[in-house]
Amino acid sequence: MQPLIDFYKNSGNLHHAYFFVAHKVDEIVAKLKHFFENVVGIKTSGNPDFQHLQFKTLSIEEARKMAEAQERKDFSAGRKIFIIETDFITEEAQNALLKVFEEPTAGTHFFIVSPQDILLPTLRSRMHIIELKVKGERLKEESILKLKLPERLAKIKEMTEAIKDSDPSSQSYDEARKTKQDAIAFLNQIEAELYKNGLEKSAKALKICQSARTALYDRGAPIKMILEHLVLNI
């Protein structure tokens, strides 16, 4: 949070879109509201130009509503603020927001807060990223690519063992959220390792990763099957 505060105090400006990766989402939202109230001077209650929205999954319908809302004239001749709490954002919703962030409305600012890095590269490139994870919350630093295939498959089995194959509807919301977040983090780590190995050398594997990412962002994605196909082919 401090870099955001310092930047605003020094420039008086805000970026049009921020993405906060923080496991303690409630704490970050509370700090953002304090920042707006006490530093920026924007009321966070009873203010039609300030919206705090919460979603389990941010859908394209909700993204379109936000796109329409940010185009409307503000009531206070100042800034319009959107704080968005979400565990997941569908690929379609991210593409809808991409259009908004490519041509942002003046004075409108988005603050998306999620416990996991869930952004597609195209959307991520148009946002200011602030990671606020506590040490020890990241995946282990061991190289996934250096693991033997049985070890890779064992990691995937451990990650997805909470899924009830016989009855997917019996999986709790918390189980589903954690499984998808871990799957995306697993994919992010593989991509990071591939980039370190060089684009030319890793081009084919990175394309496979992109296909896996697209599949993971679908609703009801068969996570175990997608990850197994990934590690079998990279």
HURARA-V475524 format. One record per backbone hydrogen bond with DSSP energy under -1.0 kcal/mol. CO is the residue of the C=O (numbers start at 1). NH is the residue of the N-H. If there is no record, write none. Layout:
BEGIN
CO	NH
CO	NH
END
This chain:
BEGIN
1	5
2	6
3	7
4	8
5	9
6	10
7	11
8	12
16	110
17	128
18	112
19	130
20	114
21	132
23	25
24	28
25	29
26	30
27	31
28	32
29	33
30	34
31	35
32	36
33	37
34	38
35	39
35	40
36	41
36	42
47	50
49	81
51	83
53	85
58	90
59	63
60	64
61	65
62	66
63	67
64	68
65	69
66	70
80	109
81	51
82	111
83	53
84	113
85	55
88	58
90	94
91	95
92	96
93	97
94	98
95	99
96	100
97	101
98	102
99	103
105	108
107	80
109	82
110	18
111	84
112	20
113	86
114	22
116	118
120	124
121	125
123	126
124	127
128	19
130	21
134	137
144	147
148	152
149	153
150	154
151	155
152	156
153	157
154	158
155	159
156	160
160	163
163	165
167	170
168	171
172	176
173	177
174	178
175	179
176	180
177	181
178	182
179	183
180	184
181	185
182	186
183	187
184	188
185	189
186	190
187	191
188	192
189	193
190	194
191	195
192	196
193	197
195	198
198	202
202	206
203	207
204	208
205	209
206	210
207	211
208	212
209	213
210	214
211	215
212	216
213	217
215	218
218	221
221	223
222	226
223	227
224	228
225	229
226	230
227	231
228	232
230	233
230	234
END
